[in-house]
Amino acid sequence: MATSLLSAITYTQQLCQTDANGIGSVLGLALYNDARMEWTRDMLNKGMDAAGTREWYRDLTTSSPNTYTWPDDMFALKTIEVNFEGQDEDNYIQARAIDVSNIQERSFSWLRANQDITQPLFDNRGNSFEIFPTPTTGNSQGLRIFGFTTPTDATDVGEAVPYPQLLDYRTLSCKMAAMYYRSQENFEAATDLEGQYQQRMGKIIKVIQPGTQQPITPQTLHISGWQY
């Protein structure tokens, strides 16, 4: 059975030694949505894909400058791939980010016309990005964007806690309780619960992070002392 948001709110009430009069469903949902957003930021800052990834597509056009807006529900970018040569999946090539202040004796105009299509570039401008070189022909779904999705605000306490928060909803409750105490100007309690949240997060990350020491490399057995 799925764990509902109400469980996270109830545990938050217990941590704050209050009840629905102190943290009701309206405030509880607000705390939950805020805490989940912070959880997502913390996961991204630690390089964890478990924050939730997705891919979006854009039609590649011949417009110059060749700019596109980011997906509305994208929270943060992971990478961009460009396909200049039709619909074959094998033709997507990862684009490399460039810095407007470090083009190295070139200009945007030069890159638009001369950048090698086997080494596409993109310039992130905050709310949009440009692809180099400017395509000479359009291509349906020629751009593939990989990114992290923006957490969707919950609107009902009966909703299920999503992954990865469902691994330990009490971690989220610690963050919610810290936020509540901060709003009450009880900064000592807020600091203590923030510490509990960070400690729990560290343990969760160790569980879901990619294995960096597997497979185990066999080691030769060395016996000291008596030799057989």
C-alpha positions in Angstrom: 0.0 0.0 0.0 1.3 3.4 -1.0 2.3 5.8 1.8 0.3 9.0 1.7 1.4 12.6 2.3 -0.8 12.5 5.5 1.8 10.2 7.0 4.5 12.8 6.4 2.4 15.5 7.8 1.4 13.4 10.9 5.0 12.7 11.7 5.8 16.4 11.3 3.1 17.1 13.9 4.7 14.6 16.3 8.2 16.1 15.8 6.8 19.6 16.5 4.7 18.4 19.4 1.5 19.8 17.9 -1.6 18.6 16.1 -3.9 19.6 13.3 -4.5 22.9 15.1 -0.8 23.8 14.7 -0.1 22.0 11.4 -3.3 21.4 9.5 -3.7 20.0 6.0 -3.2 23.4 4.3 0.0 24.3 6.1 1.1 20.6 6.0 0.8 20.6 2.2 2.7 23.9 1.9 5.5 22.5 4.1 5.5 19.3 2.2 5.8 21.0 -1.3 8.5 23.3 0.0 10.5 20.5 1.6 10.2 18.2 -1.5 11.6 21.0 -3.6 14.5 21.4 -1.2 15.0 17.6 -1.2 15.2 17.7 -5.1 17.8 20.5 -5.0 19.9 18.6 -2.5 19.8 15.5 -4.7 20.9 17.5 -7.7 23.7 19.2 -5.8 25.0 15.8 -4.9 24.8 14.6 -8.5 22.0 12.1 -7.9 19.9 11.1 -10.9 17.3 9.7 -8.5 15.9 13.2 -8.3 13.9 12.2 -11.5 15.0 12.5 -15.1 13.1 12.7 -18.4 13.8 13.4 -22.1 12.1 16.0 -24.3 12.3 16.6 -28.0 12.4 19.7 -30.2 12.2 20.1 -34.0 15.5 21.2 -35.3 15.0 24.4 -37.4 17.1 26.5 -39.8 16.4 29.7 -37.9 19.3 32.0 -37.2 20.1 32.5 -34.4 19.1 28.8 -33.8 17.5 29.3 -30.4 15.0 27.2 -28.4 13.3 27.5 -25.0 13.7 25.0 -22.3 10.8 22.6 -21.4 8.4 24.2 -19.0 8.6 21.3 -16.6 12.4 20.9 -16.7 14.1 21.7 -13.3 17.7 21.4 -14.4 19.6 20.3 -17.5 21.6 17.1 -17.8 22.6 17.1 -21.4 21.5 17.9 -25.0 21.8 15.7 -28.1 21.5 16.9 -31.7 20.6 15.0 -34.8 21.4 16.8 -38.0 20.8 13.8 -40.3 17.3 12.4 -40.1 15.5 10.1 -37.7 18.1 7.5 -37.1 18.7 7.1 -33.4 22.4 6.5 -34.0 22.8 10.0 -35.4 22.2 11.8 -32.2 25.4 13.5 -31.0 25.9 15.0 -27.5 26.4 18.8 -27.7 29.1 20.4 -25.7 28.4 23.6 -23.6 30.3 26.7 -24.5 30.8 29.9 -22.5 30.0 33.2 -24.3 33.0 34.8 -22.7 35.4 32.1 -23.8 35.0 31.4 -27.5 38.7 31.7 -28.2 39.3 34.0 -31.2 36.0 33.1 -32.8 32.5 34.7 -32.8 29.0 33.5 -32.6 28.6 34.3 -36.3 31.6 32.1 -37.2 30.3 29.2 -35.0 26.8 29.5 -36.6 28.3 28.9 -40.1 31.4 26.8 -39.5 31.1 24.6 -36.4 31.5 21.0 -37.3 28.2 19.1 -37.2 30.0 16.1 -35.6 30.9 18.3 -32.7 27.8 20.4 -32.0 27.8 23.1 -29.3 25.1 24.9 -27.3 25.1 28.2 -25.4 22.8 28.3 -22.3 21.2 31.7 -21.9 19.0 31.0 -18.9 15.6 30.8 -20.4 16.8 29.6 -23.8 19.7 28.0 -25.6 21.3 28.2 -29.1 22.7 25.3 -31.1 25.9 25.6 -33.2 26.2 25.2 -36.2 22.9 26.6 -37.5 21.3 23.7 -39.4 21.0 24.0 -43.2 18.0 21.7 -43.2 15.3 21.1 -40.6 14.8 17.9 -38.8 11.7 16.7 -36.9 12.7 15.9 -33.3 16.3 16.7 -34.1 16.9 17.9 -30.6 16.8 15.7 -27.6 17.0 17.2 -24.1 17.8 15.2 -21.0 17.0 16.9 -17.7 15.6 16.7 -14.2 11.8 17.2 -13.9 10.3 19.9 -11.7 8.5 18.4 -8.7 4.8 18.8 -9.0 3.1 20.4 -6.0 0.7 18.1 -4.2 -2.9 19.4 -3.7 -4.3 16.7 -1.4 -3.0 14.9 1.7 -4.3 11.6 0.3 -1.7 11.7 -2.6 1.0 9.1 -2.5 4.5 10.1 -1.5 6.6 9.7 -4.8 10.0 8.2 -5.3 12.6 8.8 -3.9 10.9 10.4 -1.0 8.9 7.2 -0.4 12.2 5.5 0.6 11.9 7.4 4.0 9.1 10.0 4.2 10.3 10.8 7.8 13.4 12.4 6.3 11.0 14.8 4.5 9.1 15.3 7.8 12.4 16.4 9.5 12.7 19.1 6.8 9.1 20.1 7.2 9.4 20.3 11.0 12.6 22.5 10.6 10.7 24.8 8.3 7.8 25.0 10.8 10.0 25.8 13.7 11.8 28.4 11.7 8.5 30.1 11.0 7.8 30.1 14.7 11.3 31.7 15.3 12.4 28.7 17.3 15.8 28.6 15.6 17.4 26.1 18.0 14.8 23.4 17.2 14.9 24.3 13.5 18.7 23.8 13.5 18.5 20.5 15.3 15.9 19.1 12.8 17.8 20.5 9.8 20.7 18.5 11.1 18.6 15.3 11.4 17.3 15.9 7.8 20.9 16.2 6.4 22.0 13.1 8.3 19.1 11.1 7.0 19.7 12.4 3.5 23.3 11.3 3.6 22.3 7.8 4.5 19.6 7.6 1.7 22.1 8.8 -0.9 24.5 6.0 0.1 21.7 3.6 -0.7 20.6 4.9 -4.1 23.8 6.2 -5.5 25.5 4.3 -8.3 27.9 1.6 -7.1 31.5 2.8 -7.4 33.2 -0.2 -6.0 31.5 -3.0 -7.9 32.3 -5.5 -9.1 34.8 -6.4 -6.4 38.3 -7.1 -7.8 39.7 -10.4 -6.5 42.9 -10.0 -4.5 45.7 -12.5 -4.1 45.7 -14.2 -0.7 48.8 -13.3 1.3 49.7 -15.3 4.4 52.3 -13.9 6.8 54.1 -15.9 9.4 54.3 -19.7 8.9 54.7 -20.5 5.2 53.3 -23.7 3.8 
